[in-house]
Amino acid sequence: MDPEAARTARESLDLAFHMSNILDTGLDRHTLSVLIALCDMGLNPEALAAVVKELRREPPASSSMPTTSSIP
C-alpha cells in the first residue's frame, strides 16, 4: 500500500473510531478495523452488527481447567 493510501486508511479508521466512541459502541480500534474490512469484502453490515450483539449477550466460556481453590 502506498503511503498516501495508508494515511487515508488510517484517517478513515480514526474517524470511524471517533464516531464509534461517540455512539458508545464499546468497540475497540482493532475490532472496528476488522468489521470495516469485512464490510469492504462484501459482508452485510447489519448481519455483522447482529453477530456482535449476539456475541456480547453470550456469557464468557468457562474454563475446563479447575481453579486452585477447588483442588483438595
CHARMM-style PDB file with segment names, atoms N, HN, CA, C and O in Angstrom:
ATOM      1  N   MET     1       0.854  -1.173   0.000  1.00  0.00      PROA
ATOM      2  CA  MET     1       0.000   0.000   0.000  1.00  0.00      PROA
ATOM      3  C   MET     1       0.900   1.236   0.000  1.00  0.00      PROA
ATOM      4  O   MET     1       1.849   1.342   0.777  1.00  0.00      PROA
ATOM      5  N   ASP     2       0.574   2.152  -0.885  1.00  0.00      PROA
ATOM      6  HN  ASP     2      -0.197   2.066  -1.516  1.00  0.00      PROA
ATOM      7  CA  ASP     2       1.409   3.356  -0.953  1.00  0.00      PROA
ATOM      8  C   ASP     2       1.147   4.243   0.265  1.00  0.00      PROA
ATOM      9  O   ASP     2       0.104   4.120   0.908  1.00  0.00      PROA
ATOM     10  N   PRO     3       2.080   5.129   0.582  1.00  0.00      PROA
ATOM     11  CA  PRO     3       1.961   5.952   1.801  1.00  0.00      PROA
ATOM     12  C   PRO     3       0.685   6.794   1.854  1.00  0.00      PROA
ATOM     13  O   PRO     3       0.095   6.950   2.923  1.00  0.00      PROA
ATOM     14  N   GLU     4       0.259   7.331   0.729  1.00  0.00      PROA
ATOM     15  HN  GLU     4       0.738   7.205  -0.139  1.00  0.00      PROA
ATOM     16  CA  GLU     4      -0.952   8.157   0.711  1.00  0.00      PROA
ATOM     17  C   GLU     4      -2.190   7.313   1.023  1.00  0.00      PROA
ATOM     18  O   GLU     4      -3.063   7.743   1.777  1.00  0.00      PROA
ATOM     19  N   ALA     5      -2.262   6.128   0.450  1.00  0.00      PROA
ATOM     20  HN  ALA     5      -1.553   5.779  -0.162  1.00  0.00      PROA
ATOM     21  CA  ALA     5      -3.392   5.234   0.718  1.00  0.00      PROA
ATOM     22  C   ALA     5      -3.388   4.792   2.182  1.00  0.00      PROA
ATOM     23  O   ALA     5      -4.447   4.692   2.802  1.00  0.00      PROA
ATOM     24  N   ALA     6      -2.209   4.530   2.731  1.00  0.00      PROA
ATOM     25  HN  ALA     6      -1.349   4.611   2.227  1.00  0.00      PROA
ATOM     26  CA  ALA     6      -2.103   4.134   4.136  1.00  0.00      PROA
ATOM     27  C   ALA     6      -2.567   5.267   5.051  1.00  0.00      PROA
ATOM     28  O   ALA     6      -3.256   5.032   6.044  1.00  0.00      PROA
ATOM     29  N   ARG     7      -2.183   6.492   4.707  1.00  0.00      PROA
ATOM     30  HN  ARG     7      -1.623   6.683   3.900  1.00  0.00      PROA
ATOM     31  CA  ARG     7      -2.582   7.653   5.510  1.00  0.00      PROA
ATOM     32  C   ARG     7      -4.098   7.833   5.453  1.00  0.00      PROA
ATOM     33  O   ARG     7      -4.731   8.101   6.475  1.00  0.00      PROA
ATOM     34  N   THR     8      -4.672   7.689   4.276  1.00  0.00      PROA
ATOM     35  HN  THR     8      -4.158   7.472   3.447  1.00  0.00      PROA
ATOM     36  CA  THR     8      -6.118   7.833   4.114  1.00  0.00      PROA
ATOM     37  C   THR     8      -6.859   6.747   4.895  1.00  0.00      PROA
ATOM     38  O   THR     8      -7.866   7.024   5.546  1.00  0.00      PROA
ATOM     39  N   ALA     9      -6.364   5.526   4.829  1.00  0.00      PROA
ATOM     40  HN  ALA     9      -5.546   5.301   4.301  1.00  0.00      PROA
ATOM     41  CA  ALA     9      -6.987   4.420   5.563  1.00  0.00      PROA
ATOM     42  C   ALA     9      -6.913   4.669   7.065  1.00  0.00      PROA
ATOM     43  O   ALA     9      -7.884   4.428   7.782  1.00  0.00      PROA
ATOM     44  N   ARG    10      -5.772   5.146   7.543  1.00  0.00      PROA
ATOM     45  HN  ARG    10      -4.983   5.341   6.960  1.00  0.00      PROA
ATOM     46  CA  ARG    10      -5.606   5.432   8.968  1.00  0.00      PROA
ATOM     47  C   ARG    10      -6.543   6.550   9.416  1.00  0.00      PROA
ATOM     48  O   ARG    10      -7.152   6.468  10.483  1.00  0.00      PROA
ATOM     49  N   GLU    11      -6.654   7.593   8.598  1.00  0.00      PROA
ATOM     50  HN  GLU    11      -6.160   7.660   7.731  1.00  0.00      PROA
ATOM     51  CA  GLU    11      -7.558   8.698   8.929  1.00  0.00      PROA
ATOM     52  C   GLU    11      -9.014   8.235   8.938  1.00  0.00      PROA
ATOM     53  O   GLU    11      -9.795   8.651   9.793  1.00  0.00      PROA
ATOM     54  N   SER    12      -9.376   7.381   7.994  1.00  0.00      PROA
ATOM     55  HN  SER    12      -8.742   7.042   7.299  1.00  0.00      PROA
ATOM     56  CA  SER    12     -10.746   6.855   7.938  1.00  0.00      PROA
ATOM     57  C   SER    12     -11.048   6.021   9.178  1.00  0.00      PROA
ATOM     58  O   SER    12     -12.132   6.127   9.751  1.00  0.00      PROA
ATOM     59  N   LEU    13     -10.091   5.189   9.592  1.00  0.00      PROA
ATOM     60  HN  LEU    13      -9.210   5.102   9.126  1.00  0.00      PROA
ATOM     61  CA  LEU    13     -10.285   4.378  10.787  1.00  0.00      PROA
ATOM     62  C   LEU    13     -10.382   5.272  12.017  1.00  0.00      PROA
ATOM     63  O   LEU    13     -11.204   5.028  12.900  1.00  0.00      PROA
ATOM     64  N   ASP    14      -9.546   6.308  12.079  1.00  0.00      PROA
ATOM     65  HN  ASP    14      -8.878   6.506  11.362  1.00  0.00      PROA
ATOM     66  CA  ASP    14      -9.611   7.236  13.209  1.00  0.00      PROA
ATOM     67  C   ASP    14     -10.989   7.884  13.303  1.00  0.00      PROA
ATOM     68  O   ASP    14     -11.554   7.995  14.391  1.00  0.00      PROA
ATOM     69  N   LEU    15     -11.523   8.308  12.168  1.00  0.00      PROA
ATOM     70  HN  LEU    15     -11.063   8.217  11.285  1.00  0.00      PROA
ATOM     71  CA  LEU    15     -12.843   8.926  12.146  1.00  0.00      PROA
ATOM     72  C   LEU    15     -13.923   7.931  12.560  1.00  0.00      PROA
ATOM     73  O   LEU    15     -14.795   8.263  13.363  1.00  0.00      PROA
ATOM     74  N   ALA    16     -13.873   6.720  12.021  1.00  0.00      PROA
ATOM     75  HN  ALA    16     -13.165   6.450  11.368  1.00  0.00      PROA
ATOM     76  CA  ALA    16     -14.852   5.693  12.378  1.00  0.00      PROA
ATOM     77  C   ALA    16     -14.758   5.351  13.868  1.00  0.00      PROA
ATOM     78  O   ALA    16     -15.780   5.128  14.517  1.00  0.00      PROA
ATOM     79  N   PHE    17     -13.545   5.310  14.408  1.00  0.00      PROA
ATOM     80  HN  PHE    17     -12.715   5.492  13.881  1.00  0.00      PROA
ATOM     81  CA  PHE    17     -13.357   5.011  15.828  1.00  0.00      PROA
ATOM     82  C   PHE    17     -13.917   6.142  16.690  1.00  0.00      PROA
ATOM     83  O   PHE    17     -14.534   5.896  17.726  1.00  0.00      PROA
ATOM     84  N   HSD    18     -13.700   7.368  16.260  1.00  0.00      PROA
ATOM     85  HN  HSD    18     -13.199   7.568  15.418  1.00  0.00      PROA
ATOM     86  CA  HSD    18     -14.239   8.523  16.989  1.00  0.00      PROA
ATOM     87  C   HSD    18     -15.772   8.458  17.001  1.00  0.00      PROA
ATOM     88  O   HSD    18     -16.397   8.676  18.039  1.00  0.00      PROA
ATOM     89  N   MET    19     -16.361   8.164  15.864  1.00  0.00      PROA
ATOM     90  HN  MET    19     -15.853   7.987  15.021  1.00  0.00      PROA
ATOM     91  CA  MET    19     -17.819   8.040  15.783  1.00  0.00      PROA
ATOM     92  C   MET    19     -18.307   6.880  16.661  1.00  0.00      PROA
ATOM     93  O   MET    19     -19.342   6.986  17.319  1.00  0.00      PROA
ATOM     94  N   SER    20     -17.565   5.795  16.665  1.00  0.00      PROA
ATOM     95  HN  SER    20     -16.724   5.709  16.130  1.00  0.00      PROA
ATOM     96  CA  SER    20     -17.909   4.638  17.482  1.00  0.00      PROA
ATOM     97  C   SER    20     -17.910   5.007  18.964  1.00  0.00      PROA
ATOM     98  O   SER    20     -18.777   4.570  19.721  1.00  0.00      PROA
ATOM     99  N   ASN    21     -16.932   5.816  19.369  1.00  0.00      PROA
ATOM    100  HN  ASN    21     -16.228   6.171  18.754  1.00  0.00      PROA
ATOM    101  CA  ASN    21     -16.859   6.246  20.770  1.00  0.00      PROA
ATOM    102  C   ASN    21     -18.013   7.182  21.113  1.00  0.00      PROA
ATOM    103  O   ASN    21     -18.589   7.080  22.196  1.00  0.00      PROA
ATOM    104  N   ILE    22     -18.356   8.087  20.206  1.00  0.00      PROA
ATOM    105  HN  ILE    22     -17.889   8.170  19.326  1.00  0.00      PROA
ATOM    106  CA  ILE    22     -19.480   8.993  20.441  1.00  0.00      PROA
ATOM    107  C   ILE    22     -20.770   8.196  20.628  1.00  0.00      PROA
ATOM    108  O   ILE    22     -21.593   8.520  21.485  1.00  0.00      PROA
ATOM    109  N   LEU    23     -20.936   7.150  19.816  1.00  0.00      PROA
ATOM    110  HN  LEU    23     -20.268   6.886  19.120  1.00  0.00      PROA
ATOM    111  CA  LEU    23     -22.128   6.311  19.897  1.00  0.00      PROA
ATOM    112  C   LEU    23     -22.051   5.279  21.023  1.00  0.00      PROA
ATOM    113  O   LEU    23     -22.995   4.520  21.244  1.00  0.00      PROA
ATOM    114  N   ASP    24     -20.923   5.257  21.728  1.00  0.00      PROA
ATOM    115  HN  ASP    24     -20.156   5.873  21.548  1.00  0.00      PROA
ATOM    116  CA  ASP    24     -20.715   4.355  22.861  1.00  0.00      PROA
ATOM    117  C   ASP    24     -20.946   2.898  22.482  1.00  0.00      PROA
ATOM    118  O   ASP    24     -21.670   2.175  23.167  1.00  0.00      PROA
ATOM    119  N   THR    25     -20.316   2.470  21.372  1.00  0.00      PROA
ATOM    120  HN  THR    25     -19.728   3.057  20.816  1.00  0.00      PROA
ATOM    121  CA  THR    25     -20.482   1.088  20.902  1.00  0.00      PROA
ATOM    122  C   THR    25     -19.677   0.085  21.723  1.00  0.00      PROA
ATOM    123  O   THR    25     -20.022  -1.095  21.776  1.00  0.00      PROA
ATOM    124  N   GLY    26     -18.607   0.552  22.363  1.00  0.00      PROA
ATOM    125  HN  GLY    26     -18.327   1.511  22.320  1.00  0.00      PROA
ATOM    126  CA  GLY    26     -17.763  -0.353  23.125  1.00  0.00      PROA
ATOM    127  C   GLY    26     -16.781  -1.132  22.264  1.00  0.00      PROA
ATOM    128  O   GLY    26     -16.100  -2.033  22.755  1.00  0.00      PROA
ATOM    129  N   LEU    27     -16.704  -0.787  20.975  1.00  0.00      PROA
ATOM    130  HN  LEU    27     -17.257  -0.055  20.576  1.00  0.00      PROA
ATOM    131  CA  LEU    27     -15.771  -1.478  20.087  1.00  0.00      PROA
ATOM    132  C   LEU    27     -14.388  -0.864  20.215  1.00  0.00      PROA
ATOM    133  O   LEU    27     -14.240   0.357  20.240  1.00  0.00      PROA
ATOM    134  N   ASP    28     -13.378  -1.721  20.295  1.00  0.00      PROA
ATOM    135  HN  ASP    28     -13.499  -2.713  20.274  1.00  0.00      PROA
ATOM    136  CA  ASP    28     -12.015  -1.196  20.290  1.00  0.00      PROA
ATOM    137  C   ASP    28     -11.571  -0.966  18.845  1.00  0.00      PROA
ATOM    138  O   ASP    28     -12.239  -1.388  17.901  1.00  0.00      PROA
ATOM    139  N   ARG    29     -10.453  -0.302  18.693  1.00  0.00      PROA
ATOM    140  HN  ARG    29      -9.910   0.041  19.459  1.00  0.00      PROA
ATOM    141  CA  ARG    29      -9.976   0.070  17.356  1.00  0.00      PROA
ATOM    142  C   ARG    29      -9.734  -1.162  16.479  1.00  0.00      PROA
ATOM    143  O   ARG    29     -10.066  -1.149  15.294  1.00  0.00      PROA
ATOM    144  N   HSD    30      -9.164  -2.213  17.044  1.00  0.00      PROA
ATOM    145  HN  HSD    30      -8.894  -2.223  18.007  1.00  0.00      PROA
ATOM    146  CA  HSD    30      -8.870  -3.418  16.266  1.00  0.00      PROA
ATOM    147  C   HSD    30     -10.157  -4.086  15.780  1.00  0.00      PROA
ATOM    148  O   HSD    30     -10.271  -4.446  14.608  1.00  0.00      PROA
ATOM    149  N   THR    31     -11.122  -4.249  16.685  1.00  0.00      PROA
ATOM    150  HN  THR    31     -11.029  -3.957  17.637  1.00  0.00      PROA
ATOM    151  CA  THR    31     -12.387  -4.880  16.318  1.00  0.00      PROA
ATOM    152  C   THR    31     -13.092  -4.070  15.237  1.00  0.00      PROA
ATOM    153  O   THR    31     -13.619  -4.629  14.275  1.00  0.00      PROA
ATOM    154  N   LEU    32     -13.097  -2.761  15.401  1.00  0.00      PROA
ATOM    155  HN  LEU    32     -12.669  -2.307  16.183  1.00  0.00      PROA
ATOM    156  CA  LEU    32     -13.713  -1.901  14.402  1.00  0.00      PROA
ATOM    157  C   LEU    32     -13.021  -2.055  13.057  1.00  0.00      PROA
ATOM    158  O   LEU    32     -13.681  -2.094  12.019  1.00  0.00      PROA
ATOM    159  N   SER    33     -11.709  -2.143  13.070  1.00  0.00      PROA
ATOM    160  HN  SER    33     -11.173  -2.112  13.914  1.00  0.00      PROA
ATOM    161  CA  SER    33     -10.944  -2.329  11.840  1.00  0.00      PROA
ATOM    162  C   SER    33     -11.322  -3.638  11.144  1.00  0.00      PROA
ATOM    163  O   SER    33     -11.483  -3.675   9.924  1.00  0.00      PROA
ATOM    164  N   VAL    34     -11.460  -4.698  11.919  1.00  0.00      PROA
ATOM    165  HN  VAL    34     -11.328  -4.667  12.910  1.00  0.00      PROA
ATOM    166  CA  VAL    34     -11.848  -5.998  11.355  1.00  0.00      PROA
ATOM    167  C   VAL    34     -13.251  -5.923  10.769  1.00  0.00      PROA
ATOM    168  O   VAL    34     -13.494  -6.433   9.675  1.00  0.00      PROA
ATOM    169  N   LEU    35     -14.175  -5.293  11.483  1.00  0.00      PROA
ATOM    170  HN  LEU    35     -13.978  -4.878  12.371  1.00  0.00      PROA
ATOM    171  CA  LEU    35     -15.550  -5.174  10.986  1.00  0.00      PROA
ATOM    172  C   LEU    35     -15.606  -4.356   9.696  1.00  0.00      PROA
ATOM    173  O   LEU    35     -16.348  -4.700   8.776  1.00  0.00      PROA
ATOM    174  N   ILE    36     -14.831  -3.283   9.625  1.00  0.00      PROA
ATOM    175  HN  ILE    36     -14.228  -3.003  10.372  1.00  0.00      PROA
ATOM    176  CA  ILE    36     -14.785  -2.470   8.402  1.00  0.00      PROA
ATOM    177  C   ILE    36     -14.216  -3.295   7.254  1.00  0.00      PROA
ATOM    178  O   ILE    36     -14.727  -3.241   6.135  1.00  0.00      PROA
ATOM    179  N   ALA    37     -13.159  -4.060   7.528  1.00  0.00      PROA
ATOM    180  HN  ALA    37     -12.745  -4.104   8.437  1.00  0.00      PROA
ATOM    181  CA  ALA    37     -12.567  -4.897   6.481  1.00  0.00      PROA
ATOM    182  C   ALA    37     -13.576  -5.930   5.973  1.00  0.00      PROA
ATOM    183  O   ALA    37     -13.651  -6.187   4.772  1.00  0.00      PROA
ATOM    184  N   LEU    38     -14.348  -6.517   6.883  1.00  0.00      PROA
ATOM    185  HN  LEU    38     -14.287  -6.308   7.859  1.00  0.00      PROA
ATOM    186  CA  LEU    38     -15.365  -7.488   6.470  1.00  0.00      PROA
ATOM    187  C   LEU    38     -16.436  -6.829   5.605  1.00  0.00      PROA
ATOM    188  O   LEU    38     -16.899  -7.419   4.629  1.00  0.00      PROA
ATOM    189  N   CYS    39     -16.828  -5.610   5.962  1.00  0.00      PROA
ATOM    190  HN  CYS    39     -16.452  -5.130   6.755  1.00  0.00      PROA
ATOM    191  CA  CYS    39     -17.790  -4.868   5.127  1.00  0.00      PROA
ATOM    192  C   CYS    39     -17.193  -4.583   3.751  1.00  0.00      PROA
ATOM    193  O   CYS    39     -17.880  -4.694   2.735  1.00  0.00      PROA
ATOM    194  N   ASP    40     -15.914  -4.215   3.723  1.00  0.00      PROA
ATOM    195  HN  ASP    40     -15.356  -4.125   4.548  1.00  0.00      PROA
ATOM    196  CA  ASP    40     -15.246  -3.952   2.448  1.00  0.00      PROA
ATOM    197  C   ASP    40     -15.196  -5.197   1.573  1.00  0.00      PROA
ATOM    198  O   ASP    40     -15.152  -5.103   0.346  1.00  0.00      PROA
ATOM    199  N   MET    41     -15.204  -6.370   2.214  1.00  0.00      PROA
ATOM    200  HN  MET    41     -15.239  -6.446   3.211  1.00  0.00      PROA
ATOM    201  CA  MET    41     -15.186  -7.631   1.468  1.00  0.00      PROA
ATOM    202  C   MET    41     -16.581  -8.031   1.005  1.00  0.00      PROA
ATOM    203  O   MET    41     -16.745  -9.040   0.318  1.00  0.00      PROA
ATOM    204  N   GLY    42     -17.585  -7.244   1.380  1.00  0.00      PROA
ATOM    205  HN  GLY    42     -17.451  -6.425   1.938  1.00  0.00      PROA
ATOM    206  CA  GLY    42     -18.924  -7.508   0.897  1.00  0.00      PROA
ATOM    207  C   GLY    42     -19.889  -8.101   1.900  1.00  0.00      PROA
ATOM    208  O   GLY    42     -21.039  -8.371   1.554  1.00  0.00      PROA
ATOM    209  N   LEU    43     -19.456  -8.313   3.138  1.00  0.00      PROA
ATOM    210  HN  LEU    43     -18.522  -8.094   3.419  1.00  0.00      PROA
ATOM    211  CA  LEU    43     -20.378  -8.850   4.132  1.00  0.00      PROA
ATOM    212  C   LEU    43     -21.414  -7.796   4.500  1.00  0.00      PROA
ATOM    213  O   LEU    43     -21.135  -6.597   4.475  1.00  0.00      PROA
ATOM    214  N   ASN    44     -22.585  -8.250   4.834  1.00  0.00      PROA
ATOM    215  HN  ASN    44     -22.811  -9.224   4.854  1.00  0.00      PROA
ATOM    216  CA  ASN    44     -23.693  -7.374   5.172  1.00  0.00      PROA
ATOM    217  C   ASN    44     -23.438  -6.721   6.539  1.00  0.00      PROA
ATOM    218  O   ASN    44     -23.293  -7.427   7.537  1.00  0.00      PROA
ATOM    219  N   PRO    45     -23.381  -5.378   6.596  1.00  0.00      PROA
ATOM    220  CA  PRO    45     -23.118  -4.692   7.870  1.00  0.00      PROA
ATOM    221  C   PRO    45     -24.175  -4.982   8.937  1.00  0.00      PROA
ATOM    222  O   PRO    45     -23.848  -5.082  10.119  1.00  0.00      PROA
ATOM    223  N   GLU    46     -25.432  -5.116   8.531  1.00  0.00      PROA
ATOM    224  HN  GLU    46     -25.698  -5.034   7.571  1.00  0.00      PROA
ATOM    225  CA  GLU    46     -26.478  -5.413   9.508  1.00  0.00      PROA
ATOM    226  C   GLU    46     -26.303  -6.811  10.085  1.00  0.00      PROA
ATOM    227  O   GLU    46     -26.564  -7.033  11.268  1.00  0.00      PROA
ATOM    228  N   ALA    47     -25.865  -7.746   9.264  1.00  0.00      PROA
ATOM    229  HN  ALA    47     -25.652  -7.565   8.303  1.00  0.00      PROA
ATOM    230  CA  ALA    47     -25.611  -9.103   9.754  1.00  0.00      PROA
ATOM    231  C   ALA    47     -24.434  -9.104  10.725  1.00  0.00      PROA
ATOM    232  O   ALA    47     -24.469  -9.787  11.748  1.00  0.00      PROA
ATOM    233  N   LEU    48     -23.390  -8.337  10.400  1.00  0.00      PROA
ATOM    234  HN  LEU    48     -23.362  -7.782   9.569  1.00  0.00      PROA
ATOM    235  CA  LEU    48     -22.243  -8.235  11.307  1.00  0.00      PROA
ATOM    236  C   LEU    48     -22.659  -7.623  12.639  1.00  0.00      PROA
ATOM    237  O   LEU    48     -22.227  -8.083  13.697  1.00  0.00      PROA
ATOM    238  N   ALA    49     -23.499  -6.585  12.593  1.00  0.00      PROA
ATOM    239  HN  ALA    49     -23.850  -6.212  11.735  1.00  0.00      PROA
ATOM    240  CA  ALA    49     -23.982  -5.959  13.826  1.00  0.00      PROA
ATOM    241  C   ALA    49     -24.758  -6.969  14.670  1.00  0.00      PROA
ATOM    242  O   ALA    49     -24.622  -6.997  15.893  1.00  0.00      PROA
ATOM    243  N   ALA    50     -25.569  -7.795  14.014  1.00  0.00      PROA
ATOM    244  HN  ALA    50     -25.680  -7.773  13.020  1.00  0.00      PROA
ATOM    245  CA  ALA    50     -26.331  -8.814  14.737  1.00  0.00      PROA
ATOM    246  C   ALA    50     -25.398  -9.828  15.397  1.00  0.00      PROA
ATOM    247  O   ALA    50     -25.650 -10.267  16.519  1.00  0.00      PROA
ATOM    248  N   VAL    51     -24.326 -10.197  14.706  1.00  0.00      PROA
ATOM    249  HN  VAL    51     -24.121  -9.840  13.794  1.00  0.00      PROA
ATOM    250  CA  VAL    51     -23.354 -11.141  15.278  1.00  0.00      PROA
ATOM    251  C   VAL    51     -22.664 -10.529  16.491  1.00  0.00      PROA
ATOM    252  O   VAL    51     -22.506 -11.192  17.516  1.00  0.00      PROA
ATOM    253  N   VAL    52     -22.254  -9.269  16.380  1.00  0.00      PROA
ATOM    254  HN  VAL    52     -22.382  -8.730  15.547  1.00  0.00      PROA
ATOM    255  CA  VAL    52     -21.597  -8.589  17.508  1.00  0.00      PROA
ATOM    256  C   VAL    52     -22.540  -8.542  18.705  1.00  0.00      PROA
ATOM    257  O   VAL    52     -22.125  -8.823  19.830  1.00  0.00      PROA
ATOM    258  N   LYS    53     -23.800  -8.191  18.477  1.00  0.00      PROA
ATOM    259  HN  LYS    53     -24.138  -7.963  17.564  1.00  0.00      PROA
ATOM    260  CA  LYS    53     -24.779  -8.145  19.572  1.00  0.00      PROA
ATOM    261  C   LYS    53     -24.958  -9.509  20.205  1.00  0.00      PROA
ATOM    262  O   LYS    53     -25.028  -9.622  21.429  1.00  0.00      PROA
ATOM    263  N   GLU    54     -25.032 -10.546  19.387  1.00  0.00      PROA
ATOM    264  HN  GLU    54     -24.976 -10.455  18.393  1.00  0.00      PROA
ATOM    265  CA  GLU    54     -25.218 -11.898  19.914  1.00  0.00      PROA
ATOM    266  C   GLU    54     -24.005 -12.345  20.727  1.00  0.00      PROA
ATOM    267  O   GLU    54     -24.154 -12.959  21.784  1.00  0.00      PROA
ATOM    268  N   LEU    55     -22.817 -12.039  20.237  1.00  0.00      PROA
ATOM    269  HN  LEU    55     -22.696 -11.540  19.379  1.00  0.00      PROA
ATOM    270  CA  LEU    55     -21.604 -12.423  20.969  1.00  0.00      PROA
ATOM    271  C   LEU    55     -21.505 -11.706  22.309  1.00  0.00      PROA
ATOM    272  O   LEU    55     -20.985 -12.259  23.278  1.00  0.00      PROA
ATOM    273  N   ARG    56     -22.001 -10.486  22.362  1.00  0.00      PROA
ATOM    274  HN  ARG    56     -22.424 -10.037  21.575  1.00  0.00      PROA
ATOM    275  CA  ARG    56     -21.981  -9.753  23.632  1.00  0.00      PROA
ATOM    276  C   ARG    56     -22.979 -10.313  24.628  1.00  0.00      PROA
ATOM    277  O   ARG    56     -22.780 -10.190  25.837  1.00  0.00      PROA
ATOM    278  N   ARG    57     -24.048 -10.925  24.142  1.00  0.00      PROA
ATOM    279  HN  ARG    57     -24.210 -11.026  23.160  1.00  0.00      PROA
ATOM    280  CA  ARG    57     -25.067 -11.499  25.021  1.00  0.00      PROA
ATOM    281  C   ARG    57     -24.615 -12.807  25.641  1.00  0.00      PROA
ATOM    282  O   ARG    57     -25.017 -13.139  26.756  1.00  0.00      PROA
ATOM    283  N   GLU    58     -23.782 -13.553  24.929  1.00  0.00      PROA
ATOM    284  HN  GLU    58     -23.455 -13.284  24.023  1.00  0.00      PROA
ATOM    285  CA  GLU    58     -23.347 -14.861  25.413  1.00  0.00      PROA
ATOM    286  C   GLU    58     -22.424 -14.696  26.610  1.00  0.00      PROA
ATOM    287  O   GLU    58     -21.538 -13.841  26.607  1.00  0.00      PROA
ATOM    288  N   PRO    59     -22.635 -15.519  27.635  1.00  0.00      PROA
ATOM    289  CA  PRO    59     -21.713 -15.465  28.769  1.00  0.00      PROA
ATOM    290  C   PRO    59     -20.336 -15.955  28.343  1.00  0.00      PROA
ATOM    291  O   PRO    59     -20.229 -16.782  27.437  1.00  0.00      PROA
ATOM    292  N   PRO    60     -19.292 -15.464  28.976  1.00  0.00      PROA
ATOM    293  CA  PRO    60     -17.953 -15.931  28.617  1.00  0.00      PROA
ATOM    294  C   PRO    60     -17.825 -17.436  28.836  1.00  0.00      PROA
ATOM    295  O   PRO    60     -18.388 -17.988  29.782  1.00  0.00      PROA
ATOM    296  N   ALA    61     -17.089 -18.079  27.965  1.00  0.00      PROA
ATOM    297  HN  ALA    61     -16.632 -17.631  27.197  1.00  0.00      PROA
ATOM    298  CA  ALA    61     -16.888 -19.524  28.078  1.00  0.00      PROA
ATOM    299  C   ALA    61     -16.127 -19.825  29.354  1.00  0.00      PROA
ATOM    300  O   ALA    61     -15.114 -19.189  29.646  1.00  0.00      PROA
ATOM    301  N   SER    62     -16.612 -20.793  30.113  1.00  0.00      PROA
ATOM    302  HN  SER    62     -17.435 -21.310  29.877  1.00  0.00      PROA
ATOM    303  CA  SER    62     -15.920 -21.152  31.347  1.00  0.00      PROA
ATOM    304  C   SER    62     -14.754 -22.071  31.012  1.00  0.00      PROA
ATOM    305  O   SER    62     -14.810 -22.860  30.069  1.00  0.00      PROA
ATOM    306  N   SER    63     -13.735 -21.952  31.778  1.00  0.00      PROA
ATOM    307  HN  SER    63     -13.690 -21.311  32.544  1.00  0.00      PROA
ATOM    308  CA  SER    63     -12.543 -22.757  31.563  1.00  0.00      PROA
ATOM    309  C   SER    63     -12.805 -24.185  32.037  1.00  0.00      PROA
ATOM    310  O   SER    63     -13.465 -24.398  33.054  1.00  0.00      PROA
ATOM    311  N   SER    64     -12.284 -25.156  31.295  1.00  0.00      PROA
ATOM    312  HN  SER    64     -11.748 -24.983  30.469  1.00  0.00      PROA
ATOM    313  CA  SER    64     -12.451 -26.553  31.708  1.00  0.00      PROA
ATOM    314  C   SER    64     -11.412 -26.948  32.754  1.00  0.00      PROA
ATOM    315  O   SER    64     -11.488 -28.030  33.337  1.00  0.00      PROA
ATOM    316  N   MET    65     -10.444 -26.065  32.988  1.00  0.00      PROA
ATOM    317  HN  MET    65     -10.382 -25.186  32.514  1.00  0.00      PROA
ATOM    318  CA  MET    65      -9.420 -26.341  33.981  1.00  0.00      PROA
ATOM    319  C   MET    65      -9.953 -25.959  35.367  1.00  0.00      PROA
ATOM    320  O   MET    65     -10.561 -24.899  35.518  1.00  0.00      PROA
ATOM    321  N   PRO    66      -9.735 -26.799  36.372  1.00  0.00      PROA
ATOM    322  CA  PRO    66     -10.215 -26.457  37.727  1.00  0.00      PROA
ATOM    323  C   PRO    66      -9.401 -25.288  38.290  1.00  0.00      PROA
ATOM    324  O   PRO    66      -8.227 -25.111  37.963  1.00  0.00      PROA
ATOM    325  N   THR    67     -10.044 -24.512  39.126  1.00  0.00      PROA
ATOM    326  HN  THR    67     -10.997 -24.656  39.392  1.00  0.00      PROA
ATOM    327  CA  THR    67      -9.332 -23.422  39.779  1.00  0.00      PROA
ATOM    328  C   THR    67      -8.561 -23.965  40.954  1.00  0.00      PROA
ATOM    329  O   THR    67      -8.845 -25.071  41.415  1.00  0.00      PROA
ATOM    330  N   THR    68      -7.599 -23.227  41.450  1.00  0.00      PROA
ATOM    331  HN  THR    68      -7.368 -22.329  41.075  1.00  0.00      PROA
ATOM    332  CA  THR    68      -6.768 -23.717  42.551  1.00  0.00      PROA
ATOM    333  C   THR    68      -7.581 -23.859  43.831  1.00  0.00      PROA
ATOM    334  O   THR    68      -7.232 -24.665  44.693  1.00  0.00      PROA
ATOM    335  N   SER    69      -8.664 -23.085  43.972  1.00  0.00      PROA
ATOM    336  HN  SER    69      -8.947 -22.430  43.271  1.00  0.00      PROA
ATOM    337  CA  SER    69      -9.457 -23.179  45.198  1.00  0.00      PROA
ATOM    338  C   SER    69     -10.306 -24.450  45.232  1.00  0.00      PROA
ATOM    339  O   SER    69     -10.755 -24.852  46.306  1.00  0.00      PROA
ATOM    340  N   SER    70     -10.536 -25.095  44.079  1.00  0.00      PROA
ATOM    341  HN  SER    70     -10.171 -24.769  43.207  1.00  0.00      PROA
ATOM    342  CA  SER    70     -11.366 -26.295  44.060  1.00  0.00      PROA
ATOM    343  C   SER    70     -10.540 -27.565  44.152  1.00  0.00      PROA
ATOM    344  O   SER    70     -11.098 -28.661  44.186  1.00  0.00      PROA
ATOM    345  N   ILE    71      -9.230 -27.440  44.192  1.00  0.00      PROA
ATOM    346  HN  ILE    71      -8.776 -26.549  44.164  1.00  0.00      PROA
ATOM    347  CA  ILE    71      -8.365 -28.622  44.306  1.00  0.00      PROA
ATOM    348  C   ILE    71      -8.231 -28.969  45.793  1.00  0.00      PROA
ATOM    349  O   ILE    71      -7.903 -28.101  46.603  1.00  0.00      PROA
ATOM    350  N   PRO    72      -8.486 -30.246  46.160  1.00  0.00      PROA
ATOM    351  CA  PRO    72      -8.408 -30.625  47.577  1.00  0.00      PROA
ATOM    352  C   PRO    72      -7.030 -30.537  48.157  1.00  0.00      PROA
ATOM    353  OT1 PRO    72      -6.838 -30.830  49.337  1.00  0.00      PROA
TER     354      PRO     72
END
